[in-house]
Amino acid sequence: MEAELREEIEAKARAVLAKQRSTERRSMRYGQRFENRTGIAPVASPHTNPAHWAFHPQFDPIHCIRHSKYIAKNIWRKIDAGEYEPIPAVQFDIPKPGGGTRPIMSFAIPDSALANLLHRRLTKRNSRLFSGYSYAYRQDRNVFDAVLLLQRSLWNSKTYIIQYDFRAFFDSISQEYLRKIVSDKDRFIISEAERKVIFSFLSHRSACFDRYPHADFTHRDKGVPQGSSLSLFLANAAAHDLDLALERQNGTFVRFADDVVAVTHSYADAARVAAQFRLHCGAAGLEINYEKSPGIKYFDIGPSLDPRNLFIDHDDAGNLETIKKFDFLGHSFSQHGTGLSEKSVKRIKRRISRMIYIHLLLYLKRGQFSPNRLSQTAFDWDLVTCLNEIRRYMYGGLFESEIFAFLTLGTKLRAVRGLMAFYPMVTDSRDLVALDGWLLNVVRRALRERRRLLHAAGYTVPLVPNSALISGSWYNEPTIQNECKMPSFVMGWRAARKFYLRFGLNEIRAPSYYSITSMY
């Protein structure tokens, strides 16, 4: 294992170094784009390494590459002697989309490498012991498999949906419970040395960025560290008993990390499933967030079915709320099929709106604009770059011509990734049609505002009609080829769906935000 750990340390260090160099190159590209758009030379700022690299030599990737053999030997010696302890981690508070912050731990490179190695080994070794309904952080399953199972489970004349949200799942899991789970040889195959390493990570020391230089460290006594891939295995282990309990109930369920949805076909079965959630929370030190949890709902999949508005369960009765759709893993499930969830639509709109604002309005509003961005033939180079960036985001680097050739001639796509990779399981295209309309409208409104700002600055430009925006005919530069058609969500979905139906899911790369292991 010592040689394998050395390779892992070097690989992790090179990945950290590559990420830093990529950040530097991106900064240089942004500087060049700023000069192109404004005609103002950017103020060059010296490229500096992240400050926490100086906290300890083992945060520095160059040091780790140079001394990987010695570091791996030293770590392995400590593991063999039962003395291994991670170097104190640096805590960074990352903003959460819904408000507040999430503490993320940055471990030293050798410790992260060891966690990666253990996560892969333990997950592979125990893959057949995990529940078949657990889909997160595994090489043999992914988000697409989870959505497929849900799609197959819903079309029954009487269906109940049970969903509960755990409050701060990763931060709240009882360590006493985790140690009990990890120590139980009947649950998982874990060696004694691996078990001691896990316990060391569970109780690791850390400090906030500003307190680290003062060695103001605290020991973790609750939850698992977010920022270590070992926590991915531990999260699945923590939910293992809940998985087994739900397997014994009538109906089915899907779990992706702490996101669980269960499906039953009687209220009594739904109530028993709900009871298992409460029992597991009591054992694992978790808490259900009832403000965000739908609980038990009757799923209405069509107007022709008998309506239900109350339940009777032994000695209990009450009103029963009916839902026409529910969300899970960025998808929305309804009588119309599988579409995009409202949260996914909002995330897409927020991302594209930012692109449009930066390309078309930001520098004009600042009074920083280069007349070279306007052309008699190309019309507006900022519109060219804006549409190209939106296309890369939507199509994952594919060209419009490649997608068109695949849809019409069957020429196989190079890859299906990016936002397009979110579409294969979608069967209801109404949200995508609406997004196409929204995109055209928001670009048109931005161009109208851009035209007003340009006019105020003394430039006269024509307003591009909708038909020209859609077709790309507004771009008329003969010497430089550019795809300037308006990208289409529906076209991307058609290509992704056709690719899935023809070649399956193995060649489709799941979106990064549902492939958590890519973070480590």
N, C-alpha and C positions, 0 to 999 in steps of 0.2 A: 504493500500500500504506500510505502514511502516514495517510491518512484512515481506512482500514480498521483500522489499528492503534489510532488514537485511539478509535474506537467500541468496540474490544475492551477497551481499558484502562478506559473508562467502564463497560462492562458488567461486567467483572470486579470493579471497585471497588464497584459497586452490589450485586453478589452477596455480596461480603465484608461490606458494611455491613448488608445484609438478614439475613445469617446471624447477625451480632452482635445486631441488634435482635430477632431471633427468640429468641435465647438469653435476652435480657433479659425478653421477654414470657413465656417459659416459666418463668423464675425467679419472676416475679410470680404466675403461675398456680399454681406449686407452693406459694408462700407462702399463697395464698388457700385451696388445698386443705388445707394444714396447719392453718389456722385453723378450717376447717369440721370437720375430723376430730377436732381436739383441744380446740377452744374457746380456744386460746392464740394471742394475736396474735403473728405472726412478727416476729423482729427484722429490721428493714429494713436491708439492706446497700446501700451506694451502688453504682450500676452504673458499672463502670470498663471502659475499653477494654483489650484484651489488651496485656500489657506490651511485646511485641515491636513494636507499632506505633510505639513511641517510638525504636526502634533506628535507623530511617532514615525520612525523610519518605515514601518510596515504599512503605512498609508500611502507611501510613495511607490508607484509602480516600477520605476527604474531601479530603485534599491531592491525591490522584491525579485525582479528578473535577474539582477546580478548575483544575488545571494540566495536564489531559490533552493539550491541543494542543501545549504546549511540550515535554512529556515524549515524546510520539510523534515530534515533529520531531527531537528530540535523539537518540532511539534510531535513527530511520531514517538520520540523518546518520552515526552511528557504523557502522551496518550497511553503508552505501554505501562508507564509507572502510575497511571491514574491521577496525574497532577496537572492535566491540561486545563487551562483557563483562557478564554479569549481576552485579547487586549481590550481595554474599555472602549466602547463604541461612542461615536459622536452622534448626538441627537439633533435632527433637523425637523422643524415643525412645518409641515406642508399644508397649505390651505385646502380645505375640502370644498367640493362644488356646492354643497348645501349650507356652507358657513362653518366657522370654527377651523380647527387645524387637526392634523393627524401626525403623531410623532413617528418619524422614520429613522431607524438606526443605520448609521454607516459604519460597518465593521472594517477592521484592518483587512487588507487583501488576503493574507494567508488564512485568516479565520473565515472569510467569505468563501474562499476556495475549498476549505474543509467542509463547510456547510453545503456547498454545491455537490461535492463528492458524496457526502452522506445522504443528502436528499435523493440523488439519483439511485444510489445503491438500495436504500430502504424502500423507496417507492417501487422499484423494479422487483425486489425480493418479495414484497408483500402485496403485489398487484392483485393476486388472486384471492387474497384475504379481504381486501376492501370490498365494499358493497358494489354490485353491478349498477347501482343507481347513483353512484358518486362520480362526478365528471370533472372536477377541478384538479389542476396541478398533476395531471397524469399524461404519460406519453401515449397510452392506448385509447384515450377518450378525450373529447373536447366539447366545446359549446354546441357544435352542430349535432352531435349525438344526443345531447340533452334536449334540444329543440325537437329532434325527430321523435324521441320517445313521447314527449308531450303531445305532439300532433297526433300520434297514434292512439293516445289515451282519452281524447276528449269527445270523440263523436259517439256518445251514448245518449239515449233519450232522457236520462236522469243523471246529472253530473254535479258533484260538489267539489269546490276548489278550496283548499286549506293553505293559507300562507301566513307565516309569522316572521317578523323581523327581529333578529337578536340585537340588543343594544351593545355596541362596541365589542363585537365578537372577539377579535384578536386581542384586545386589551383586557378582556374580562375573564377569560378562561381560568378556572382555578388551577394553580400549579400543583396543588396536592392531587387533584383529579388527574392531571396530565401524567404526573409521576407514577400514579397507580396504573394508568393505562399502559404506559411505556414499560413498566416493570412486569406486566402480566404476560408470561411466556405463551399463554394460550390464545392471546389476541394477535400479537405480531412477532415476527422473527427478527430479533434485535440482539446483537452480541453485547456482552458485558461492557466492553470498551466503548462501543457505540452508545450504549445507554449512559455512561458517565459523561461522554461528550455532550449528549443532549441535555443532561442535567446542568452542565456548565453553561451552555447557551441560555437555558431557562433562567438562571440566576446571574446572568452577566452584569457587569458594571457599565455605566454610561454617564455622560454629562452633556448638557446643552453646549452648543458651539462656543458661547462666550465664557462658559465656566470650565471648559476642558483644560485650558492652559494652567488653571489654578488647581487641577487635580481634584475638583469638587465632584467626586463620583458617587453614584447611588446604585445599589443592587436592585435588580428587578425581582419583585416578589409576586407578580400577578401577570397573567396573560403571556403571550409569546411575542418575541421581538419582530416587528415589521421592518424588513430590510435584510433579513437573512432567509435564504431559500429553505433552510431547515424548518422554518416556521410553517412552510407549506405542507410538509409531511405531518407536522404536529397538528395543524388545523384539521386535516383529514382524520387523524387519529382521535382528536377530541370529539369529532362528530360520529365516530364509528358506531358507538353504542346506540345513538339515535337512528342511524341507518338500519342497524339490525332490528331495532324495535319497530320501525316503520315497515320493514320487509315482512314482518309477521302479521301486519294488518291487511284487511281486504283493500283492494285498490292498488295504486302505484304512486310513486313519488320520484322527483328529480332533485338532486342537491348539487349545487355548484358553489363550493366554499360555504359561506354562511347563508346563501340564498337558497331557500327550499320551497318547493310547491308540491303539494300532494293532491291526488285526484281519487275520489271515491264515488260510489253510485248509490249510497244510502246515507241518511243523516246520522244514523247510529255509528256507522263506520267512520264518518267524518269526526264525530265527537271522540271516538277512541284514538284517532290520529292526533287530535288536538291535545288529548290527555298525555300522549307520549312526549309532545313538545314540552309541556309543563314539567313532567317528571325529569326529563333530561336537563332542563335548566336548573332544577334543584340540585342535581348531582354534579353538574359541571361548573357551577358558580356563575351561570349566565342569567340574563334577564331578558324577557320579551318586551320589546318596545311596542306597547299596545296602541300608542298614538299613530304609529306607522304601519301597523299590522292589520290586513284585511280580516283575518280570522277565517271563519267558515262562511262561504257564500255559495248560493245556488247559481250554476252557470247556465244561462239561457242560450241555447244554440239555434233557436228557430221559433217563429211565431206560431207554428202549427202544433207545438207541444203543449201539454197541459201546464198552465201556470201554477207555481207553488209560492205561497207567501207566508207559511207558518210551518213549524216543525213540532212533532210529538215524539219524545224520546223517553220511554218508561214513565217516570213520574214527573217529567219536565215538559214544558211546551213554551213556545214563544214565537215572535215574528222572525221570518227568514228573509234576509235581504237577497235580492236577485241581481246578478251582474251580467252584462252583455259582453264584457271583455275583461281581460286581466293581462298584466305585463310580467315578463320574466326574461332575464338576460337580454334586454334591449329589444325584445320582440313583443308584439301585442297579439293575443289570441282571442278570436271572436267568431261569430257564426259565419263571417265572410272569409275566414281563413287566417293565415299568419301574416301580420304586417309589422310595421315599425312602432315601437313604443313612443309615447309622447316625449319621454326623456331623450331618446335617441334622436328624434326630430329636432328637439331644441338644441342638442349638442351639435348636430350638423349645421343648423342655421347659425349658431353662434360662431362656429369655426369659419364658415364661408363669409359671413358678414365682416369678420375681422380682416380677412384677405382683401375683400372689396374696398373697405375703408382705407387700408394701408396703401393699396395700389392707386386708387382713383382720387382720394380726397385728402389724405393726411398732409402731404407736403404742400398742396395748394393752400390749405387752410393755414399752414404755417408761413406762407409767403415764400416757400422754397421750391421753385419750379424752373426747370430748364426748358426753353423753347425747342430744344432738340428732340423732346419727347413727342412733338407734333410733326406730322409728315403729310405731304400731299397725296401719297399713295397708300401708306400704311394707316394713315389718319391719326392713330393714337397708340404709341408703343406701350403706354401704361395699361391700356385695355388688353393688348396682346399678352403682356406678362401676367395680368390678372387672370385671364381665362386659362392660361397655361398652368398656373398654380392650382386653380380650382380643378382643372382636369387631372392633374397629378394626384390630388387628394381623392378625387372620386374614382378614378380608374387605376390607381396604384402604379402609375408609370407607363401604362399602355397608351398607345396612340388611338385617336378616333378611327383611323383607317384600319387598324388591326381588329378593333371590335366590329366594325362594319363587315370586314372580310370574314370574320368568324360567323356572324349572324347570317350572311348571305351565301358564302361559299363553303363554310365549314372549316376554314383554315384554323388550326388549333392555336389558341392563345399561348403566349409565352408563360404567363402566370396569371393567377387570380388572387389579388391581394389588395391591401388598402381598404377603402370604404366598400368597394365592390365585393370584397370577401365577406361582407356582412349580409349580402342579399340572397345567397343560394336557397335558404329555407323559406324565404318570403313567398307566399302564394297570393296575397292580396296587395295589388299594386296601387291602390288608391292614394296612399300616403306618398308614394313616389311620383305619381302624376301631379299631386298638389305641390310637391317640392320642386318639380320642373317649372310649374307656374310661378312659384315664389321666387326661384332663382332668376328667371327672366325679368320679373317685376322689380326685384331689388337691384339688379344690375342697371336696368333702365332708369330707375330713380336716382341711382348714384351718378349715372352719366348726365342726367338732367342737372343735378346739383354741380357736377364738375363743369358742365358747359356754362353755368351761371358764374362760377368762380373764375373760369378762364375769360369770360367776357368782361368781368370786372377788372381783370388784370391786363386787358387790351388785346386778347386773342379771340378770333372768330372761328368757331368750328361748327360743322353741321351736327344735327341730332340724328343719331343712327336709328332707323326704323326697326321695329321688332323683327320683321322678316329678315332683314340683313343681319341682325344679331344672331338669330337662330341658324341661318345658313352660313354665316361667316363671310358673306360677299362684301362686307364693308372693308375687308382687308384686301388691298390691291397692289401689294409690293411684289414686283416680278422677280427681284434678285434674291430675296430671302424667303424660303418656304416656312410657313407657320400654319398650324391648324388653329383656326380662329372661329370654328363653330361653337355655339353654346353647348357645353357638356350636358348630358341628359341622364338623370337618375334612372329613368325607365329603360334607357338603352343599356346602362350598366347592369341593371337588374336582369334584363333579358339575356345578356351575355353570361352573367354569373349563373343564372338558372339553367340555361342551355348547357353550360359547361358541367354543372353538377349532374344533370340528367344523362349526359353522354359519358362523362369520365368518372363520376363519383366525387367523393369529398376528399380523397387522399391528397390530391394536388392543389387543394384550395387552402391557403394560409389563413387561419383564423385571425381576426383583428387582435392587435397587440393588447388592447385593454381587457380581452378575455383570454390572454395567454400570459398569465402572471409570471411564469418562470422566465420569460424574456427579460424581466427586470433585473435578474440577479446574475 
